[in-house]
Amino acid sequence: MIIDALVEGMIDEAVARRIIQATGHDFGTCYGKHGIGYVKEKVKLFNRSAARGVMLVMVDFIDTGADCPPEVVSQYLPHRNSNMIFRVVVAEIESWLLADRTNLANFLCVPQLRMPTLPEQVSDPKQAVVNLARTSRCRHIREAIVPPPQATITEGKMYATEIMKFVREHWDMQKARHNAPSLNKCLSRLEMLR
C-alpha cells in the first residue's frame, strides 16, 4: 500500500518514511515540512483528499498548545476520513528517537545512563538531544548538533542532517516503541493496514 505523509519538518519526514516502510508499505509523497501552522491550516483539505488513498499525519504535541493529545485530534480533525491516520507525537519527534536509548547514545557518543528512561515525559526533547550532544566524546557531534556559544539559535547548523542520518541508519523503532507509547500506537495502526 502507498501511504502519503503530512508532517511538520524534514526530520519528521525521515521518521515517517522509516515507519511506513518498516510496516510493509511504500512511502508516497510527503507534504508540509513548513511547521505546525501549515499542517493545522491544510489538514482538513488533506482529509478530504484521503478518500483516494491513505495518509499519515504526524504533529508534535508540544507545538499544538493543546492540553492533551485527544484534544489535538478533535481540534484538527473532528470528522476524520477513515483513510486518514492522524498521530500526535508525544512530546515531539525527538522523543521517539530518545526512546531508542542504546543506539542514540552510541550515535551521540555519550553513556547510555544519561539517556532519559521516559522520553515522552521530557519537557523539551529536542533540547535534551542538544544537551546530550554537548557532553559527547565526539567532536564532530558537538560541532554539528550544539549551537555555538552566545548563539541565538537552539541547535547546531548540522542538527537536522545528523539527526536524519541517525533515523535512516541507526534508529531501531522496534526497541523505541517499548519506551514511547505514542510511537507504539502509530506503528500498530500502520501494521493493521497490512
BAMI-445810 format. One record per residue: x, y, z of N, C-alpha, C, CB in turn. Coordinates in steps of 0.05 Angstrom, whole numbers, always signed. Glycine has a CB too. Layout:
[node [X; Y; Z]; [X; Y; Z]; [X; Y; Z]; [X; Y; Z]]
...
This chain:
[node [+17; -24; +0]; [+0; +0; +0]; [+18; +25; +0]; [-19; +0; +24]]
[node [+11; +45; -16]; [+25; +70; -16]; [+13; +89; +4]; [+25; +83; -45]]
[node [+29; +100; +22]; [+19; +118; +42]; [+34; +145; +39]; [+23; +106; +71]]
[node [+18; +166; +36]; [+30; +193; +36]; [+32; +203; +64]; [+12; +212; +19]]
[node [+46; +226; +67]; [+50; +237; +94]; [+47; +267; +94]; [+78; +229; +105]]
[node [+38; +278; +116]; [+36; +306; +121]; [+50; +311; +148]; [+7; +317; +121]]
[node [+72; +326; +148]; [+89; +328; +172]; [+98; +357; +175]; [+113; +309; +170]]
[node [+110; +362; +198]; [+119; +389; +205]; [+146; +396; +192]; [+121; +393; +234]]
[node [+165; +377; +191]; [+192; +383; +182]; [+207; +360; +170]; [+208; +394; +205]]
[node [+232; +365; +163]; [+248; +345; +149]; [+254; +320; +166]; [+274; +358; +141]]
[node [+259; +324; +192]; [+264; +301; +210]; [+239; +284; +212]; [+273; +311; +238]]
[node [+216; +297; +214]; [+191; +283; +215]; [+187; +267; +189]; [+167; +303; +218]]
[node [+195; +278; +166]; [+193; +263; +141]; [+210; +238; +142]; [+201; +281; +117]]
[node [+234; +241; +152]; [+252; +217; +153]; [+240; +196; +171]; [+280; +226; +164]]
[node [+228; +204; +194]; [+215; +185; +212]; [+191; +172; +198]; [+207; +198; +238]]
[node [+174; +188; +185]; [+151; +178; +172]; [+159; +157; +150]; [+134; +201; +159]]
[node [+179; +164; +135]; [+189; +145; +114]; [+197; +119; +126]; [+212; +158; +99]]
[node [+213; +120; +148]; [+222; +95; +161]; [+199; +78; +172]; [+241; +101; +183]]
[node [+180; +91; +186]; [+159; +75; +198]; [+139; +64; +177]; [+144; +91; +219]]
[node [+134; +79; +156]; [+117; +69; +135]; [+130; +45; +121]; [+111; +92; +114]]
[node [+155; +48; +114]; [+169; +25; +101]; [+172; +1; +119]; [+196; +35; +91]]
[node [+178; +6; +145]; [+182; -16; +164]; [+157; -31; +169]; [+193; -5; +190]]
[node [+134; -19; +165]; [+109; -33; +169]; [+98; -46; +143]; [+88; -14; +181]]
[node [+115; -47; +123]; [+108; -62; +99]; [+95; -46; +77]; [+92; -85; +106]]
[node [+96; -20; +79]; [+82; -3; +59]; [+103; +12; +42]; [+63; +17; +73]]
[node [+94; +25; +21]; [+110; +43; +5]; [+105; +71; +13]; [+105; +38; -25]]
[node [+127; +87; +15]; [+125; +115; +22]; [+118; +130; -3]; [+152; +126; +35]]
[node [+96; +145; -3]; [+88; +160; -26]; [+100; +188; -26]; [+58; +162; -27]]
[node [+82; +208; -26]; [+91; +236; -27]; [+89; +248; +1]; [+73; +253; -47]]
[node [+109; +265; +7]; [+109; +278; +33]; [+101; +307; +29]; [+136; +276; +48]]
[node [+81; +316; +44]; [+72; +344; +43]; [+79; +358; +69]; [+42; +345; +37]]
[node [+78; +384; +67]; [+83; +400; +91]; [+112; +409; +93]; [+75; +385; +116]]
[node [+124; +402; +115]; [+152; +409; +122]; [+155; +439; +125]; [+171; +399; +100]]
[node [+133; +452; +133]; [+133; +481; +137]; [+123; +488; +165]; [+116; +495; +116]]
[node [+125; +469; +183]; [+118; +475; +211]; [+89; +468; +217]; [+122; +503; +217]]
[node [+82; +471; +243]; [+55; +463; +252]; [+33; +481; +240]; [+55; +465; +283]]
[node [+39; +506; +235]; [+19; +524; +223]; [+8; +513; +197]; [+31; +551; +220]]
[node [+26; +504; +180]; [+18; +493; +154]; [+1; +468; +157]; [+43; +487; +137]]
[node [+9; +450; +175]; [-6; +426; +180]; [-34; +433; +190]; [+8; +407; +200]]
[node [-36; +451; +209]; [-62; +458; +220]; [-80; +471; +199]; [-58; +478; +244]]
[node [-68; +488; +182]; [-83; +502; +161]; [-93; +483; +140]; [-66; +523; +149]]
[node [-77; +462; +133]; [-83; +446; +109]; [-95; +418; +116]; [-58; +442; +93]]
[node [-95; +410; +141]; [-102; +382; +147]; [-130; +375; +138]; [-99; +378; +177]]
[node [-149; +394; +140]; [-177; +387; +132]; [-178; +383; +102]; [-196; +410; +140]]
[node [-163; +398; +86]; [-162; +395; +57]; [-150; +367; +51]; [-145; +417; +44]]
[node [-129; +360; +65]; [-117; +333; +60]; [-136; +311; +70]; [-90; +331; +75]]
[node [-152; +317; +90]; [-171; +297; +100]; [-191; +290; +78]; [-186; +308; +125]]
[node [-200; +311; +63]; [-219; +306; +41]; [-206; +289; +19]; [-229; +333; +29]]
[node [-180; +295; +13]; [-167; +280; -9]; [-159; +252; +0]; [-142; +296; -18]]
[node [-159; +247; +26]; [-152; +220; +36]; [-172; +199; +27]; [-149; +220; +66]]
[node [-195; +208; +16]; [-215; +188; +6]; [-203; +172; -17]; [-240; +203; -3]]
[node [-182; +183; -30]; [-169; +169; -53]; [-146; +152; -45]; [-161; +190; -73]]
[node [-136; +155; -20]; [-113; +139; -11]; [-106; +145; +18]; [-89; +145; -29]]
[node [-89; +128; +29]; [-82; +131; +58]; [-61; +152; +62]; [-72; +104; +69]]
[node [-65; +168; +83]; [-46; +189; +90]; [-40; +187; +120]; [-57; +217; +83]]
[node [-14; +190; +127]; [-5; +192; +155]; [+1; +221; +161]; [+20; +173; +159]]
[node [-11; +231; +182]; [-6; +258; +191]; [+6; +256; +219]; [-32; +276; +192]]
[node [+29; +269; +223]; [+42; +269; +249]; [+46; +298; +258]; [+69; +254; +248]]
[node [+38; +304; +283]; [+43; +331; +294]; [+56; +327; +322]; [+17; +347; +296]]
[node [+74; +345; +328]; [+87; +345; +355]; [+67; +358; +375]; [+114; +361; +354]]
[node [+62; +343; +396]; [+43; +352; +416]; [+51; +380; +427]; [+41; +332; +439]]
[node [+76; +384; +433]; [+84; +409; +446]; [+80; +433; +427]; [+113; +408; +454]]
[node [+77; +429; +401]; [+73; +451; +382]; [+44; +458; +380]; [+84; +443; +355]]
[node [+26; +442; +391]; [-3; +447; +386]; [-16; +466; +406]; [-17; +420; +387]]
[node [-4; +468; +430]; [-17; +485; +451]; [-41; +473; +464]; [-24; +511; +439]]
[node [-46; +448; +457]; [-70; +434; +469]; [-62; +423; +497]; [-79; +411; +451]]
[node [-83; +417; +512]; [-79; +406; +539]; [-73; +376; +539]; [-103; +411; +556]]
[node [-83; +362; +519]; [-79; +333; +518]; [-81; +324; +488]; [-99; +317; +536]]
[node [-68; +301; +482]; [-69; +292; +454]; [-97; +288; +442]; [-54; +266; +452]]
[node [-116; +277; +456]; [-143; +274; +444]; [-155; +301; +436]; [-162; +260; +463]]
[node [-148; +322; +451]; [-158; +349; +444]; [-147; +358; +417]; [-150; +369; +467]]
[node [-122; +350; +411]; [-110; +358; +386]; [-126; +345; +363]; [-80; +348; +384]]
[node [-132; +320; +366]; [-147; +306; +345]; [-174; +319; +341]; [-151; +276; +352]]
[node [-188; +325; +362]; [-215; +337; +360]; [-214; +366; +348]; [-230; +338; +387]]
[node [-192; +380; +354]; [-189; +407; +343]; [-182; +407; +313]; [-168; +423; +359]]
[node [-163; +389; +306]; [-152; +389; +279]; [-171; +374; +260]; [-125; +376; +279]]
[node [-182; +351; +269]; [-198; +334; +251]; [-222; +323; +265]; [-181; +312; +240]]
[node [-243; +340; +270]; [-266; +329; +284]; [-281; +308; +268]; [-285; +352; +291]]
[node [-278; +309; +241]; [-292; +289; +224]; [-271; +276; +206]; [-314; +303; +206]]
[node [-256; +258; +218]; [-234; +245; +204]; [-243; +224; +184]; [-215; +233; +224]]
[node [-231; +225; +160]; [-234; +205; +140]; [-222; +179; +149]; [-222; +214; +112]]
[node [-233; +156; +143]; [-223; +131; +152]; [-195; +125; +141]; [-242; +108; +144]]
[node [-187; +138; +119]; [-160; +134; +108]; [-139; +153; +120]; [-161; +138; +78]]
[node [-148; +170; +138]; [-130; +190; +150]; [-120; +179; +176]; [-144; +217; +153]]
[node [-94; +173; +178]; [-82; +164; +203]; [-69; +189; +216]; [-60; +141; +198]]
[node [-82; +199; +236]; [-73; +224; +249]; [-60; +216; +276]; [-96; +244; +254]]
[node [-34; +222; +279]; [-19; +214; +303]; [-6; +238; +316]; [+2; +193; +296]]
[node [-10; +240; +342]; [+2; +261; +358]; [+28; +249; +370]; [-17; +272; +380]]
[node [+50; +261; +364]; [+76; +252; +374]; [+80; +265; +401]; [+100; +259; +354]]
[node [+83; +248; +422]; [+86; +258; +449]; [+116; +256; +457]; [+68; +243; +470]]
[node [+129; +277; +465]; [+121; +305; +463]; [+128; +317; +436]; [+133; +322; +486]]
[node [+150; +308; +424]; [+157; +316; +397]; [+174; +294; +385]; [+172; +343; +396]]
[node [+180; +296; +359]; [+193; +274; +345]; [+218; +263; +358]; [+199; +282; +316]]
[node [+233; +281; +371]; [+258; +272; +384]; [+252; +253; +407]; [+273; +296; +395]]
[node [+228; +253; +418]; [+220; +234; +439]; [+222; +206; +428]; [+191; +240; +449]]
[node [+213; +202; +404]; [+213; +175; +391]; [+242; +166; +387]; [+198; +175; +365]]
[node [+260; +185; +381]; [+288; +178; +377]; [+302; +173; +403]; [+303; +201; +362]]
[node [+296; +189; +424]; [+307; +184; +450]; [+298; +157; +462]; [+299; +207; +470]]
[node [+275; +147; +452]; [+265; +121; +462]; [+283; +98; +454]; [+237; +117; +451]]
[node [+299; +101; +433]; [+319; +81; +426]; [+345; +89; +440]; [+323; +79; +394]]
[node [+345; +84; +466]; [+366; +93; +484]; [+394; +84; +475]; [+361; +85; +512]]
[node [+396; +58; +469]; [+423; +47; +463]; [+434; +59; +438]; [+421; +17; +460]]
[node [+419; +59; +416]; [+430; +68; +391]; [+435; +98; +390]; [+412; +61; +368]]
[node [+417; +114; +403]; [+422; +143; +403]; [+446; +150; +421]; [+397; +158; +413]]
[node [+449; +136; +443]; [+472; +140; +460]; [+498; +134; +444]; [+471; +123; +485]]
[node [+498; +112; +430]; [+522; +105; +414]; [+526; +126; +392]; [+518; +78; +401]]
[node [+505; +135; +379]; [+508; +155; +357]; [+519; +181; +368]; [+481; +159; +343]]
[node [+509; +189; +391]; [+518; +215; +403]; [+544; +212; +418]; [+497; +225; +421]]
[node [+554; +187; +421]; [+579; +182; +436]; [+576; +192; +465]; [+603; +195; +423]]
[node [+554; +184; +478]; [+550; +190; +506]; [+543; +165; +521]; [+528; +212; +510]]
[node [+547; +163; +547]; [+539; +139; +562]; [+508; +136; +562]; [+549; +141; +591]]
[node [+500; +111; +559]; [+471; +105; +559]; [+457; +114; +584]; [+466; +76; +554]]
[node [+472; +114; +606]; [+460; +122; +632]; [+449; +151; +631]; [+480; +120; +654]]
[node [+459; +167; +613]; [+450; +195; +611]; [+424; +197; +595]; [+471; +212; +597]]
[node [+416; +176; +582]; [+392; +177; +565]; [+367; +176; +583]; [+391; +154; +545]]
[node [+346; +192; +577]; [+322; +191; +593]; [+308; +164; +591]; [+303; +214; +586]]
[node [+297; +154; +613]; [+283; +128; +612]; [+254; +131; +604]; [+285; +115; +640]]
[node [+243; +155; +607]; [+215; +161; +599]; [+216; +185; +580]; [+197; +167; +624]]
[node [+223; +180; +555]; [+227; +203; +536]; [+202; +219; +530]; [+238; +192; +511]]
[node [+179; +207; +532]; [+154; +222; +527]; [+147; +241; +550]; [+131; +203; +521]]
[node [+161; +239; +572]; [+157; +257; +594]; [+177; +280; +596]; [+157; +242; +620]]
[node [+196; +279; +577]; [+216; +301; +575]; [+202; +325; +564]; [+241; +293; +557]]
[node [+205; +348; +578]; [+190; +372; +570]; [+200; +384; +543]; [+193; +393; +592]]
[node [+225; +382; +537]; [+236; +392; +512]; [+255; +372; +500]; [+250; +420; +516]]
[node [+245; +352; +486]; [+262; +330; +476]; [+284; +340; +457]; [+246; +310; +462]]
[node [+279; +359; +440]; [+300; +369; +422]; [+323; +381; +438]; [+289; +390; +402]]
[node [+316; +397; +458]; [+337; +409; +475]; [+352; +387; +490]; [+325; +429; +495]]
[node [+338; +366; +498]; [+351; +343; +511]; [+372; +330; +493]; [+330; +322; +520]]
[node [+366; +327; +467]; [+385; +316; +448]; [+409; +335; +446]; [+372; +312; +420]]
[node [+404; +361; +443]; [+426; +380; +441]; [+443; +379; +466]; [+415; +409; +437]]
[node [+431; +378; +490]; [+446; +377; +515]; [+462; +352; +517]; [+427; +380; +539]]
[node [+451; +329; +508]; [+467; +304; +508]; [+491; +307; +489]; [+449; +280; +499]]
[node [+487; +320; +466]; [+509; +324; +447]; [+531; +342; +459]; [+498; +336; +421]]
[node [+523; +360; +476]; [+544; +378; +489]; [+564; +361; +505]; [+530; +397; +509]]
[node [+556; +338; +515]; [+574; +322; +531]; [+587; +299; +515]; [+558; +310; +555]]
[node [+583; +300; +488]; [+593; +279; +471]; [+624; +277; +472]; [+584; +283; +443]]
[node [+634; +253; +470]; [+663; +248; +467]; [+672; +254; +439]; [+670; +219; +475]]
[node [+653; +257; +420]; [+659; +261; +392]; [+657; +290; +384]; [+640; +244; +375]]
[node [+679; +302; +376]; [+679; +330; +369]; [+660; +336; +346]; [+708; +338; +361]]
[node [+659; +318; +326]; [+641; +323; +303]; [+612; +326; +313]; [+643; +300; +283]]
[node [+603; +309; +331]; [+576; +311; +341]; [+571; +337; +355]; [+570; +287; +360]]
[node [+590; +345; +372]; [+587; +371; +387]; [+585; +394; +367]; [+611; +375; +406]]
[node [+602; +394; +347]; [+603; +417; +328]; [+578; +417; +310]; [+628; +415; +311]]
[node [+567; +394; +304]; [+544; +392; +286]; [+518; +398; +299]; [+543; +365; +273]]
[node [+515; +388; +324]; [+489; +389; +337]; [+486; +412; +357]; [+484; +363; +351]]
[node [+507; +420; +370]; [+506; +441; +390]; [+511; +469; +378]; [+527; +435; +413]]
[node [+494; +488; +385]; [+499; +515; +374]; [+524; +528; +386]; [+474; +533; +380]]
[node [+536; +546; +372]; [+560; +559; +383]; [+553; +576; +408]; [+573; +577; +361]]
[node [+573; +581; +425]; [+568; +597; +449]; [+556; +624; +441]; [+594; +601; +465]]
[node [+538; +635; +457]; [+525; +660; +454]; [+507; +662; +428]; [+545; +682; +453]]
[node [+503; +639; +415]; [+485; +639; +392]; [+456; +642; +400]; [+490; +613; +375]]
[node [+440; +653; +383]; [+412; +656; +389]; [+396; +632; +379]; [+400; +682; +376]]
[node [+408; +615; +363]; [+395; +591; +353]; [+397; +569; +375]; [+408; +581; +327]]
[node [+378; +550; +374]; [+377; +530; +395]; [+391; +504; +387]; [+348; +524; +401]]
[node [+400; +502; +362]; [+413; +477; +353]; [+435; +484; +334]; [+393; +458; +340]]
[node [+454; +465; +331]; [+476; +469; +312]; [+467; +469; +283]; [+497; +448; +316]]
[node [+483; +480; +265]; [+476; +482; +237]; [+471; +456; +223]; [+497; +498; +223]]
[node [+483; +434; +233]; [+480; +408; +221]; [+462; +390; +237]; [+507; +395; +217]]
[node [+446; +402; +255]; [+429; +386; +273]; [+411; +367; +256]; [+412; +404; +290]]
[node [+395; +379; +238]; [+376; +363; +222]; [+390; +342; +206]; [+360; +381; +204]]
[node [+413; +349; +194]; [+428; +329; +177]; [+436; +305; +194]; [+452; +343; +165]]
[node [+448; +310; +217]; [+457; +289; +234]; [+435; +272; +245]; [+474; +300; +257]]
[node [+413; +285; +254]; [+391; +270; +265]; [+377; +253; +243]; [+370; +289; +278]]
[node [+375; +264; +219]; [+363; +248; +197]; [+382; +224; +190]; [+359; +265; +172]]
[node [+408; +228; +193]; [+426; +206; +188]; [+421; +184; +209]; [+456; +215; +189]]
[node [+417; +192; +234]; [+411; +173; +255]; [+386; +158; +249]; [+409; +187; +283]]
[node [+365; +172; +241]; [+339; +160; +234]; [+343; +139; +212]; [+318; +181; +226]]
[node [+357; +147; +191]; [+360; +129; +168]; [+377; +105; +173]; [+371; +144; +144]]
[node [+399; +108; +189]; [+419; +87; +191]; [+421; +73; +217]; [+445; +100; +186]]
[node [+410; +84; +239]; [+414; +72; +265]; [+389; +68; +282]; [+433; +89; +280]]
[node [+368; +83; +277]; [+345; +83; +295]; [+331; +56; +293]; [+325; +105; +287]]
[node [+326; +43; +317]; [+312; +18; +319]; [+285; +23; +330]; [+328; -3; +336]]
[node [+265; +26; +313]; [+238; +34; +322]; [+225; +12; +338]; [+221; +41; +299]]
[node [+233; -14; +334]; [+222; -36; +349]; [+230; -34; +379]; [+230; -63; +338]]
[node [+255; -25; +383]; [+264; -21; +411]; [+250; +4; +422]; [+295; -18; +413]]
[node [+249; +25; +405]; [+239; +51; +414]; [+209; +49; +422]; [+242; +72; +392]]
[node [+194; +32; +408]; [+165; +31; +413]; [+158; +22; +441]; [+152; +12; +393]]
[node [+177; +8; +454]; [+172; -1; +482]; [+175; +22; +502]; [+191; -23; +489]]
[node [+189; +44; +494]; [+193; +67; +512]; [+177; +91; +504]; [+223; +74; +512]]
[node [+162; +89; +482]; [+146; +112; +471]; [+118; +102; +463]; [+161; +125; +447]]
[node [+99; +104; +481]; [+72; +94; +475]; [+60; +107; +449]; [+54; +99; +498]]
[node [+65; +132; +444]; [+53; +144; +420]; [+65; +133; +395]; [+57; +175; +421]]
[node [+91; +125; +395]; [+103; +112; +373]; [+91; +84; +369]; [+134; +110; +376]]
[node [+88; +70; +391]; [+76; +43; +390]; [+48; +44; +378]; [+75; +31; +418]]
[node [+32; +64; +385]; [+5; +66; +374]; [+6; +72; +344]; [-11; +89; +388]]
[node [+25; +89; +336]; [+28; +95; +307]; [+36; +70; +292]; [+49; +117; +304]]
[node [+56; +56; +301]; [+65; +31; +288]; [+43; +10; +287]; [+90; +20; +301]]
[node [+29; +7; +309]; [+7; -13; +310]; [-15; -6; +289]; [-5; -14; +338]]
[node [-21; +19; +286]; [-42; +27; +267]; [-33; +21; +239]; [-49; +57; +270]]
[node [-7; +27; +233]; [+3; +21; +206]; [+5; -9; +201]; [+31; +34; +202]]
[node [+12; -24; +221]; [+13; -53; +218]; [-14; -65; +213]; [+25; -66; +244]]
[node [-35; -53; +223]; [-62; -63; +219]; [-71; -61; +189]; [-82; -48; +237]]
[node [-57; -44; +174]; [-65; -40; +146]; [-54; -61; +128]; [-55; -13; +137]]
[node [-37; -79; +138]; [-25; -100; +121]; [-46; -119; +111]; [-4; -115; +135]]
